[in-house]
Amino acid sequence: MEWLNVTAESGLWGLLAASFLSATILPGGSEALLWGFLQLHPGEQQAALALATLGNTAGGMTSWWCGRVLPKWQRLERIPHKDKVERWGSPILLLAWAPLLGDALCVAAGWLRLHWLPCCAFMAIGKLARYWLVAQAAASM
């Protein structure tokens, strides 16, 4: 099991990258990676939570930006969950952590030209809450 001996520093960089990619349309398992990292390095919980949240929020904002650069004048009724984002505004992005649903919400928020700062803040809060729950589960094992 020598190959599992990941240093905290390299593991944190990997966690940041995996968290970013998991928030884009690419599939990923950043929660499992966070859980595994915390099993190896339980003293790094705060850094791991911060970097996982940062990476995942940056990935969500990348999806927001992709929606933002779509032409507004085009009839894009097929953007999933656009009506929910129109109705609830940026607070709906508390659900940006959810698989598939979250990606669509982020793209729709960008396409609807919702201001980036509240979108980013709500995304970060939701993603931090999810990672915090994973970290608590990892600590209890």
C-alpha positions in Angstrom: 0.0 0.0 0.0 3.0 2.3 -0.4 1.4 3.9 -3.4 -1.3 5.3 -1.2 1.2 7.4 0.7 0.1 10.7 -0.7 1.7 13.8 0.8 -0.8 16.4 2.2 0.5 19.0 -0.2 0.2 16.9 -3.4 -3.2 15.6 -2.1 -4.5 19.1 -1.6 -3.5 20.1 -5.1 -5.2 17.0 -6.5 -8.3 17.8 -4.5 -8.4 21.3 -5.9 -8.1 20.1 -9.4 -10.6 17.3 -9.0 -13.1 19.6 -7.3 -12.8 22.1 -10.2 -13.3 19.4 -12.8 -16.2 17.8 -10.9 -18.1 21.1 -11.2 -17.9 21.3 -14.9 -19.7 18.9 -17.3 -17.0 16.3 -16.8 -17.9 13.6 -14.4 -16.0 13.5 -11.1 -16.0 12.2 -7.6 -14.5 15.0 -5.5 -16.5 14.0 -2.5 -14.9 10.5 -2.5 -11.5 12.1 -3.0 -12.1 14.5 -0.1 -13.2 11.6 2.1 -10.1 9.5 1.2 -7.8 12.5 1.6 -9.2 13.2 5.1 -8.7 9.5 6.1 -5.0 9.9 5.2 -4.6 13.5 6.6 -7.3 14.2 9.2 -5.3 17.3 10.4 -5.8 19.0 7.1 -9.6 19.3 7.3 -9.8 23.1 7.1 -7.4 23.3 4.1 -9.1 20.5 2.3 -12.6 22.1 2.9 -11.3 25.4 1.7 -9.6 24.1 -1.5 -12.4 21.7 -2.4 -15.0 24.5 -2.0 -12.7 26.9 -4.0 -12.2 24.5 -6.8 -15.8 23.4 -7.1 -17.0 27.0 -6.9 -14.5 28.0 -9.7 -15.8 25.2 -11.8 -19.4 26.3 -11.2 -18.5 29.8 -12.2 -16.9 28.4 -15.3 -20.3 26.9 -16.2 -21.9 30.3 -15.3 -19.5 32.0 -17.7 -20.3 29.5 -20.5 -24.0 30.4 -20.1 -23.1 34.1 -20.0 -21.3 34.0 -23.4 -24.3 32.3 -25.1 -26.1 34.8 -27.2 -29.0 36.2 -25.2 -31.0 36.9 -28.4 -31.2 33.3 -29.4 -34.3 31.3 -28.3 -32.8 28.9 -25.8 -35.9 27.5 -24.2 -34.2 24.1 -23.9 -31.8 25.2 -21.2 -32.8 22.9 -18.3 -34.2 24.5 -15.2 -34.1 28.0 -16.7 -37.6 28.7 -15.3 -36.5 27.8 -11.8 -33.5 30.2 -12.0 -35.8 33.0 -13.4 -38.2 32.5 -10.5 -35.8 32.1 -7.6 -32.7 34.1 -8.8 -29.2 33.5 -7.5 -30.3 31.8 -4.3 -31.3 28.7 -6.3 -27.5 28.2 -6.8 -27.4 26.9 -3.3 -28.2 23.7 -5.2 -25.3 24.1 -7.6 -23.6 21.1 -5.8 -26.2 18.7 -7.1 -25.1 16.3 -9.9 -26.4 17.4 -13.3 -29.0 19.7 -11.9 -26.2 22.0 -10.5 -24.5 22.3 -13.9 -27.7 23.3 -15.6 -28.5 25.8 -12.9 -25.1 27.5 -13.3 -25.4 27.7 -17.1 -28.9 29.1 -16.8 -27.9 31.7 -14.3 -25.1 32.9 -16.6 -27.4 32.9 -19.6 -30.0 34.9 -17.7 -27.2 37.4 -16.9 -27.6 37.1 -13.1 -24.9 39.1 -11.4 -21.8 37.0 -10.8 -21.1 38.0 -7.2 -24.3 36.7 -5.6 -24.2 33.7 -7.9 -20.7 32.9 -6.7 -21.6 33.4 -3.1 -24.6 31.1 -3.1 -22.7 28.5 -5.1 -19.9 28.6 -2.5 -22.2 28.3 0.5 -24.0 25.3 -1.0 -20.8 23.6 -2.0 -19.1 24.2 1.4 -22.1 22.7 3.2 -21.9 19.6 1.1 -18.1 19.2 1.6 -18.5 19.9 5.3 -21.0 17.0 5.6 -18.5 14.7 3.8 -15.7 15.9 6.2 -17.9 15.2 9.2 -18.6 11.7 7.9 -14.9 11.1 7.3 -14.0 12.3 10.8 -16.6 10.0 12.4 -15.0 6.9 10.8 
